[in-house]
Structures are given as structure tokens and as C-alpha cells.
Amino acid sequence: MFLKLGHSSILLKVYGEYWLIDPVFSDRASPFQFVGPKRFHQPPISLEDLPPIDKVLISHNHYDHLDKASIKILLAKTQQFLVPKGVDGDLINWGVEANKIVTFDWWQELQTNQGLVAFTPTQHFSGRGMGDGNTTLWGSWVIKTPQESVFFSGDSGYFSGFKEIGDKYGPFDLTMVETGAYDKDWADIHMKPEESIQAHMDLQGKVMMPIHNGTFDLAFHTWHDPFDRVVTEAERREVTLSTPEFGRIFSIIDLPPLTPWWQQAP
């Protein structure tokens, strides 16, 4: 089971366990809730209404991926936090018990009762304020069970690492790939939609779900531009897309088809 919560936040059900990836439930992707990028829409479920969470996975510490307010609520209902090296310091400062945290370097794996979790490289950066640039790691996640294989990109510019990940862990039944918040001046750290499609192909993905879009205004393009461009490129490259609306529950064996819901959105 998957539930698309908005931006890059995803709720998964893995063999009866609920896992959350990059949970951001605050109104703004910012250190302050009175200024900064504000949500276009509310999450389809509240933190309080979430079931008990077995694992929270974090890709990196930027405010649109690591939300202090969300973590402080989740810590009471979460069994384990899987985070890049260095991010454990923030979580401990926010009240998470150290024995609940597992830190990862690139290519590090964790065997679970349900399969394999691996932390894989991206081409990005980290930092939450002045003076802490790149003091913590960033990356992407691979989740493999006996029946399914999923990739979550986190944030990244296009780079050869996607092919390395595909060669090592692919093919993937579903890739959730960053498609949004791009600009010509940020080419090294965020992908254009056309590059997102190429990343999916490098990963040996079967179906791609565009993420990192439609929730916060983080770039100069219109909010629907990532959807429009990724659809055009997917059709050109004969790539299968799944574009569920926020709040849509779906399974990996019954992925929603390409549905241009954003064309009717206000």
C-alpha cells in the first residue's frame, strides 16, 4: 500500500508495517512558520491520525524533507528512524531516543524481517542554517522485499550514480523520482523532468511516479510545469508513468495510470 501525502512525503505499508518517507506535515518548508514556502494543499491525513509507524526514512536534512515539528509528534509513535550520517544529531536534539536511530553511509544496507533497505548516493547537498553546510549526508533509498522493489530518489541532480544503483539493485517495480524545483542555475542539484525520465531508465524502473512537486513553491517554474514536461518526455521515451493525486491509496500491483488531474486543479 502507498499513500502520496504531498511533495516527497510517502506512507507505505510493508508486510503489515507502516513506513514513512520524508514526512513533512508543517504549513511551510521553512525554519519559521510565518515565512517561507507555504503549502498549496493540506496533507490528506494528519499526523495524529496516522497509525503506529515502524520506520521513518529520511533522505536529507533540508526543510522540505526533514520537518522538526513532524518528527517531534512522530517520535512517540515510531519504532525506528533510518537517517543519513549526521542527521541523528538533529533527531536526538528533538527528543528521539538514540537507540531508535540507525545511521547510514552510502551503499550501507539493513536487512529487515521484510527484506532489504539500502541508502544510496545522490548528487545534492545538505544544511539547515549558517555554518552547517554539508556536515550531514544526503541520499536516496532502495526498499526490496521478496516480491517488490522500490526506489525513492530524495533530491539530486542527474548523475551516473543512477545507473550504478540500477545495476546493483534494479530492476525496480516503482521509482519515485524527483520531478520539480529545478532551474538552469541548479542543474547540479535538481533534475529537469527530462533528466528525471532518464534517471528512471538508468535505474531500470518499470513504472515511474514523479515526486517533489505540487506542494511547495520552491522554484521559478509554475507548479504544474513538472507534470506537463514529464508527461511529454515519458510519451516520447515510451516510459510508463503513474500520477496518483495526493491522498490516493494504491498498491504496487495496481498502480494508478497516468491521469492529468493537475489540469483541472485551481
FENTAWO-V764966 format. One record per helix or strand. SS is the DSSP state (@ for helix, = for strand). FROM is the first residue (numbers start at 0). TO is the last residue. Records with the same first field share a line. If there is no record, write none. Layout:
SS->FROM-TO / FROM-TO
This chain:
=->1-5 / 8-13 / 16-20 / 27-28 / 36-37 / 52-56 / 77-83 / 100-103 / 108-111 / 114-119 / 139-143 / 148-151 / 171-177 / 204-210 / 239-240 / 248-250 / 253-253
@->67-73 / 86-92 / 97-99 / 160-168 / 183-185 / 192-201 / 224-236 / 260-262
